[in-house]
């Protein structure tokens, strides 16, 4: 049950702990309803010496009462459940994801059991399906929430659950979306590069998520609504990032909407969004304790 946070700069901090089926707690031993300000807790002053005994004793949520949120997630094209089931997340108003569950493959139902009383956003987290299709994720109620969309700006409705109560019919119907695929290679050797991020932006330059390449160098960005997108690489492996198609884009120094548009139509796959990255120069130095 021990934890350590290393390399913490000197300053004043607050700590909170949360886990499935337990009441969130602020240090020191202060129970906290969902979304309560962390500054309600006891300040932790950090200097250049270790601070120990920042301990928590979490209480089971609901005091034994059936506190839960339930609903279903269905395939909008067939009105049938997803098989296998898909992930559903509870998100606090501050963006934390303390609870995740999976829908039943037979009925499409899901349940968050014994959650602390409070208010949450509920969103789906469907990945690429086994048959190669992808579905557009949503935040309740049925609002598009693709990639790493922010609960603060997505426009979702908070779902409130009271201690000992059940909030039901938090339902979703997901429609199939389009897919962008491509490969990332090293320009000098043509070798595949794994672990390189392909960042997808919509026509307004808003991020729709980052999709990492696998061992073959391939990436797949799925569940995209029809529209115009831009794709940029992101890496810490020493390669110069690019904005598709072939424009150098180191770090965040370029405007993504100046790239070549990638148009996604309906449920089609837009393939061939490929990158050949060159190694960049390096700046090195040394940092010491003065």
Backbone torsions as a table, in degrees:
resi	resn	phi	psi	omega
1	UNK	NA	2.9	-177.0
2	UNK	-79.2	151.6	173.9
3	UNK	-138.9	155.3	176.1
4	UNK	-139.6	132.3	171.6
5	UNK	-110.3	113.4	-176.3
6	UNK	-97.0	164.4	175.5
7	UNK	55.0	43.7	179.0
8	UNK	-87.3	121.3	178.5
9	UNK	-62.7	149.0	176.1
10	UNK	-55.3	142.6	-179.1
11	UNK	157.6	-170.8	179.8
12	UNK	-110.1	132.2	-174.5
13	UNK	-132.9	165.2	171.6
14	UNK	-129.2	149.3	-177.5
15	UNK	-127.3	145.1	176.8
16	UNK	-138.3	150.0	178.3
17	UNK	-127.7	140.1	176.0
18	UNK	-148.6	150.9	-178.9
19	UNK	-157.2	156.5	177.9
20	UNK	-52.6	131.7	173.7
21	UNK	71.4	16.3	176.5
22	UNK	-129.1	153.7	179.0
23	UNK	-77.5	130.3	177.5
24	UNK	-58.1	144.5	-176.8
25	UNK	-137.5	135.2	172.6
26	UNK	-93.5	148.0	171.2
27	UNK	-73.5	127.1	14.1
28	UNK	-114.6	109.5	173.3
29	UNK	57.6	42.9	178.1
30	UNK	-112.3	110.5	177.9
31	UNK	-62.9	147.8	-168.7
32	UNK	-141.5	122.4	172.7
33	UNK	-70.5	157.3	-172.7
34	UNK	-55.5	128.6	175.3
35	UNK	86.2	4.7	-179.8
36	UNK	-66.5	148.9	-176.6
37	UNK	-62.8	133.9	179.0
38	UNK	-63.4	-25.0	-178.8
39	UNK	-72.1	-2.6	171.8
40	UNK	-72.3	-16.8	-177.6
41	UNK	-80.2	-176.3	179.5
42	UNK	-84.0	127.3	179.9
43	UNK	-61.4	143.0	176.0
44	UNK	-115.8	113.9	-177.8
45	UNK	-93.1	122.3	-178.2
46	UNK	-110.5	126.7	172.0
47	UNK	-110.9	-142.1	178.1
48	UNK	-98.9	18.3	177.2
49	UNK	-116.7	150.2	178.6
50	UNK	-60.8	142.9	173.8
51	UNK	-111.8	119.2	-174.1
52	UNK	-110.7	172.4	174.1
53	UNK	63.1	35.1	170.3
54	UNK	-87.5	81.0	-167.8
55	UNK	-105.1	154.8	178.8
56	UNK	-131.3	145.9	172.2
57	UNK	-127.5	97.0	-171.9
58	UNK	-80.8	137.7	178.5
59	UNK	-95.5	140.7	174.8
60	UNK	-59.2	136.0	-175.7
61	UNK	-77.5	156.5	173.6
62	UNK	79.3	-4.6	-179.1
63	UNK	49.4	37.6	179.4
64	UNK	84.8	-5.3	-179.2
65	UNK	-86.1	153.7	-177.5
66	UNK	-77.6	76.0	178.3
67	UNK	-88.7	116.8	-173.2
68	UNK	-156.8	163.6	172.0
69	UNK	-125.3	130.6	-177.0
70	UNK	-132.0	159.8	176.5
71	UNK	-180.0	-169.6	177.7
72	UNK	-134.0	156.0	173.7
73	UNK	-129.2	121.9	-177.1
74	UNK	-123.3	154.4	174.2
75	UNK	-75.3	118.1	-175.2
76	UNK	-65.8	-23.6	-179.2
77	UNK	-78.5	-32.3	-175.7
78	UNK	-115.5	-12.5	-174.2
79	UNK	59.3	27.9	179.9
80	UNK	-115.0	160.9	177.0
81	UNK	-66.6	161.4	172.9
82	UNK	-84.9	133.6	179.0
83	UNK	-133.3	111.9	3.2
84	UNK	-69.9	167.9	-179.0
85	UNK	-64.7	165.6	-179.5
86	UNK	-116.9	162.8	-176.4
87	UNK	-79.4	141.0	173.3
88	UNK	-127.8	138.8	-176.0
89	UNK	-122.0	144.0	164.8
90	UNK	-96.8	134.8	-178.6
91	UNK	-126.4	130.4	178.6
92	UNK	-73.7	162.4	178.4
93	UNK	-60.1	-15.2	177.9
94	UNK	-98.8	4.0	174.3
95	UNK	96.6	0.7	176.6
96	UNK	-75.5	153.6	178.9
97	UNK	-120.6	81.8	-175.9
98	UNK	-79.3	-17.7	-175.5
99	UNK	-137.0	134.5	174.8
100	UNK	-136.3	139.4	177.0
101	UNK	-140.1	178.4	-177.5
102	UNK	-129.0	141.1	-180.0
103	UNK	-71.6	152.4	175.4
104	UNK	-72.5	128.5	-175.3
105	UNK	-69.2	-18.1	-178.1
106	UNK	-90.4	-40.0	-174.6
107	UNK	-113.1	-18.4	-175.6
108	UNK	82.6	2.2	-177.0
109	UNK	-79.1	152.2	172.4
110	UNK	-138.7	157.4	177.9
111	UNK	-142.6	130.0	165.4
112	UNK	-99.3	106.4	-174.8
113	UNK	-97.4	146.0	173.5
114	UNK	55.2	46.4	176.3
115	UNK	-89.1	150.7	176.9
116	UNK	-62.1	143.8	176.2
117	UNK	-58.2	142.3	-179.8
118	UNK	154.6	-162.7	-178.5
119	UNK	-121.5	137.8	-176.7
120	UNK	-137.3	154.6	161.2
121	UNK	-90.0	146.5	176.1
122	UNK	-119.7	130.3	179.9
123	UNK	-141.6	153.1	175.5
124	UNK	-85.9	158.1	179.8
125	UNK	-140.3	56.9	-177.0
126	UNK	-77.0	128.5	175.8
127	UNK	-94.7	-169.5	178.1
128	UNK	-63.6	130.5	-178.2
129	UNK	-79.4	161.7	-176.9
130	UNK	-59.9	-29.3	-179.2
131	UNK	-88.6	9.0	175.9
132	UNK	88.1	0.2	177.5
133	UNK	-86.6	163.2	179.2
134	UNK	-141.2	144.8	-175.3
135	UNK	-118.8	149.3	-175.4
136	UNK	-79.6	114.8	-179.1
137	UNK	-68.8	155.9	-176.9
138	UNK	-135.0	156.6	166.3
139	UNK	-111.6	139.9	-176.3
140	UNK	-62.8	135.2	3.7
141	UNK	-101.1	104.3	173.0
142	UNK	55.5	41.7	177.3
143	UNK	-107.1	130.1	-178.6
144	UNK	-56.6	132.1	-177.9
145	UNK	-145.6	81.4	-172.5
146	UNK	-92.4	145.7	175.0
147	UNK	58.8	-133.3	-177.7
148	UNK	-94.4	44.7	-177.2
149	UNK	-59.9	146.2	-177.7
150	UNK	-86.8	131.2	177.1
151	UNK	-64.6	-20.2	-177.5
152	UNK	-76.8	-21.8	-176.1
153	UNK	-121.6	-7.9	-174.4
154	UNK	-72.0	-22.6	178.4
155	UNK	89.5	16.7	178.5
156	UNK	-70.8	167.7	178.7
157	UNK	-106.6	130.4	177.3
158	UNK	-65.7	137.6	177.2
159	UNK	-105.4	121.7	-175.8
160	UNK	-99.8	134.3	175.1
161	UNK	-125.1	132.8	-179.6
162	UNK	-99.6	156.7	-178.2
163	UNK	-61.6	122.0	-179.6
164	UNK	86.0	2.1	-177.3
165	UNK	-111.2	170.3	176.9
166	UNK	-126.8	126.9	173.8
167	UNK	-102.9	117.8	-172.4
168	UNK	-116.3	176.5	177.8
169	UNK	62.3	34.9	172.4
170	UNK	-90.0	81.6	-166.6
171	UNK	-104.6	156.1	179.0
172	UNK	-135.8	144.8	170.2
173	UNK	-127.2	110.9	-173.4
174	UNK	-97.7	136.8	177.2
175	UNK	-102.9	149.4	179.8
176	UNK	-68.9	140.2	179.5
177	UNK	-116.3	-178.8	178.3
178	UNK	-87.6	173.7	-176.5
179	UNK	-136.0	140.7	170.7
180	UNK	-113.4	127.8	177.9
181	UNK	-127.2	157.4	177.8
182	UNK	-172.9	-176.5	179.3
183	UNK	-133.4	149.7	176.6
184	UNK	-122.2	125.4	180.0
185	UNK	-128.8	165.3	172.9
186	UNK	-82.8	127.4	-174.9
187	UNK	-61.3	-36.5	-174.4
188	UNK	-74.2	-33.2	-173.0
189	UNK	-117.3	-14.4	-174.2
190	UNK	66.6	13.8	177.3
191	UNK	-75.4	146.2	177.6
192	UNK	-66.1	143.2	177.3
193	UNK	-114.2	119.7	178.2
194	UNK	-97.8	157.5	178.1
195	UNK	74.0	15.1	175.9
196	UNK	-91.6	133.3	-179.6
197	UNK	-83.3	136.0	170.7
198	UNK	-108.8	107.7	-177.6
199	UNK	-90.0	127.6	-178.3
200	UNK	-107.7	131.0	179.7
201	UNK	-123.0	146.6	176.9
202	UNK	-83.1	-175.2	-174.3
203	UNK	-62.3	-22.9	179.1
204	UNK	-90.7	1.2	-179.4
205	UNK	83.9	14.5	179.1
206	UNK	-88.5	133.0	-177.4
207	UNK	-65.1	132.7	174.4
208	UNK	-109.9	18.9	174.8
209	UNK	114.4	165.3	177.6
210	UNK	-118.6	133.0	-174.7
211	UNK	-124.5	114.0	-172.8
212	UNK	-81.0	146.8	176.3
213	UNK	-74.0	149.6	176.0
214	UNK	-94.3	-171.7	-174.0
215	UNK	-58.5	-31.2	-179.8
216	UNK	-78.4	-3.5	-177.1
217	UNK	87.0	0.0	-176.4
218	UNK	-85.8	149.7	170.7
219	UNK	-132.9	156.6	179.0
220	UNK	-142.0	118.2	177.8
221	UNK	-105.6	106.3	-172.1
222	UNK	-112.4	170.1	177.8
223	UNK	70.7	37.4	-177.0
224	UNK	-98.2	131.8	172.3
225	UNK	-63.5	153.0	177.2
226	UNK	-56.7	137.0	-179.9
227	UNK	161.4	-168.4	-178.8
228	UNK	-106.1	134.8	-177.0
229	UNK	-132.4	164.7	173.1
230	UNK	-130.2	145.9	-175.6
231	UNK	-127.4	135.4	179.8
232	UNK	-136.3	144.5	176.0
233	UNK	-83.5	160.3	177.1
234	UNK	-145.8	125.0	-178.8
235	UNK	-155.6	159.7	174.8
236	UNK	-119.9	23.9	-175.6
237	UNK	-98.9	9.1	177.2
238	UNK	93.1	6.6	178.8
239	UNK	-95.4	147.6	178.4
240	UNK	-77.5	120.4	-178.5
241	UNK	-66.7	152.5	-179.7
242	UNK	-127.0	150.9	168.1
243	UNK	-101.9	125.8	-177.0
244	UNK	-65.1	127.8	21.9
245	UNK	-118.5	100.8	171.0
246	UNK	81.7	9.6	-179.7
247	UNK	-89.4	127.9	177.1
248	UNK	-60.7	133.7	-176.5
249	UNK	-146.3	67.1	-178.2
250	UNK	-64.9	134.1	-178.9
251	UNK	50.1	-125.3	-178.2
252	UNK	-116.0	32.4	-171.1
253	UNK	-86.9	3.2	-179.9
254	UNK	-123.9	155.9	176.9
255	UNK	-84.9	116.1	-170.8
256	UNK	-63.1	-29.7	-177.1
257	UNK	-75.2	1.6	174.1
258	UNK	-90.2	-3.2	179.2
259	UNK	-76.3	-178.2	177.2
260	UNK	-78.8	124.9	-178.1
261	UNK	-63.4	143.8	173.7
262	UNK	-113.7	111.7	-174.2
263	UNK	-95.2	125.7	176.7
264	UNK	-105.7	126.0	-178.0
265	UNK	-115.4	119.7	176.0
266	UNK	55.4	-127.5	-178.7
267	UNK	-103.4	14.0	-175.8
268	UNK	-73.5	159.3	173.7
269	UNK	-98.2	123.8	175.7
270	UNK	-94.7	100.8	-176.1
271	UNK	-95.0	172.2	172.6
272	UNK	83.2	17.0	176.5
273	UNK	-87.5	81.0	-170.7
274	UNK	-104.5	155.9	179.5
275	UNK	-134.1	140.8	170.9
276	UNK	-122.1	105.8	-171.1
277	UNK	-96.3	137.4	176.9
278	UNK	-97.1	146.2	174.2
279	UNK	-66.3	139.9	179.4
280	UNK	-98.4	170.2	172.5
281	UNK	-70.3	169.1	-176.2
282	UNK	-131.4	146.3	171.5
283	UNK	-117.4	126.3	-178.7
284	UNK	-125.6	162.7	179.9
285	UNK	-169.3	-166.4	-177.4
286	UNK	-141.2	135.9	178.8
287	UNK	-115.2	126.5	-179.9
288	UNK	-124.6	162.9	174.8
289	UNK	-81.1	113.1	-175.3
290	UNK	-60.2	NA	NA
